Amino acid sequence: MSDPGAKIPIVDLRAQYANLREEIGRAIDAVADSQQFILGPAVCQFETEMAGFLGANHAVGVASGSDALLLALMALGVGPGDAVITTPFTFFSTVSSITRLGATPLFVDIDDDGYLLSAAKLKEFLSRRARIENGATIDEKTGGRIKALLPVHLFGELCDMTSLVETAREYGLEIVEDVAQACGARQNLGGQEIFAGAIGELGCFSFFPSKNLGGFGDGGLVSARTEELAARLRMLRMHGESTKYHHQVTGLNSRLDSLQAAVLSVKLKYLNSWCDRRIACARNYQKLFSASGLVGKQVLAIPTAPTNTSHVFNNYCIRAERRDELKQFLAAAGIQSEIYYPLPLHLQQCFAELGYQHGDFPQAELAATQVLALPLYPELTAPQQETVVGAVARFYRI
Ligand SMILES: Cc1ncc(COP(=O)(O)O)c(C=O)c1O
């Protein structure tokens, strides 16, 4: 999270709030006046707005992005004996949502020149490991039924969905998108602009405050293609109730709070313009880094800012030599940076029983040693960006 003491924090939520203070205050007052805090009109309104924004058929507000993932997999009936394919280079709950249900995560490494689940490596993995039997896709190694593909649009960048959708179709896998970091990203697919979260069967969003669309606390949402899945999600987020106090399945208490929904409704109106600003900042970083002469040398790689909105830069991550020292140097200069993520999921202690080893996913492991996120948020100024790049240059020239 943001370090308010840093001269240039990684994200500055105060700057955004200063512009919206009164509008948000009125929205909060309206909920307080209504005294409808649980699944009240503010939640319904926000769900409708989000579905409209995304071009998704349905949207169901839940308590967090982590719960969105868990509930999405529950809605698909994922459980013991099932497997879900995902990336080892992601936030913890992408994977814990699978293991919590007693299912097995099957990892596919990220691209060699990026951070996203590799579409080519997925094809190779499935052709080596998967067998289709009576309409089900079976993992030859574990015997588990591979039910779903869980790609993560990490740092705000859309995965290669054209290829992933094609492969998922071939193997009969449901796609659950992890859109926690990519709310607002969209891409032209088949001649149509489609938002992240409206491509797969289900899309899982987080409204953690530092996300592109962030609330005043925890919050999440699942977008769903079918009414059947949406109805299941509504039931699952409400203790599995079909009618009051009649529980069809064991669900959770995982509702989006009305106060959060009211804040998010205000913020949603600005999301596209904030994404545009993030992209503009990424382009400016690209210009500044290119001029620094460091790229391809000590700064091993910087993100390419696309000409479209397929990367909305929830995070701006460079790859750097002597990354940890650079991070310390920047901190001493009042510039906050973060490591997303220092240890890939296949090497986490809590997943040791999955039996993965060092070397199993070399690109994820390499990224974990090099990646460094620099400050980026819509209100970041050009002089601040110059200060950041100037400090990186000073570090390497010492
Ligand atoms: C990729 C990814 N997935 C899932 C989550 C979980 O979201 P939340 O913190 O709202 O539970 C996050 C949050 O950081 C995330 O970055």
The ligand as a Gaussian input file, in Angstrom:
#p B3LYP/6-31G(d) Opt

LIG

0 1
 C       -4.267000     -10.548000      -9.216000
 C       -5.083000     -10.443000      -7.970000
 N       -6.023000     -11.359000      -7.723000
 C       -6.790000     -11.293000      -6.631000
 C       -6.653000     -10.294000      -5.706000
 C       -7.474000     -10.309000      -4.468000
 O       -8.231000      -9.177000      -4.290000
 P       -8.660000      -8.659000      -2.831000
 O       -7.469000      -8.031000      -2.195000
 O       -9.757000      -7.686000      -3.101000
 O       -9.129000      -9.832000      -2.059000
 C       -5.699000      -9.316000      -5.919000
 C       -5.505000      -8.222000      -4.938000
 O       -4.447000      -7.708000      -4.734000
 C       -4.879000      -9.379000      -7.076000
 O       -3.946000      -8.459000      -7.324000

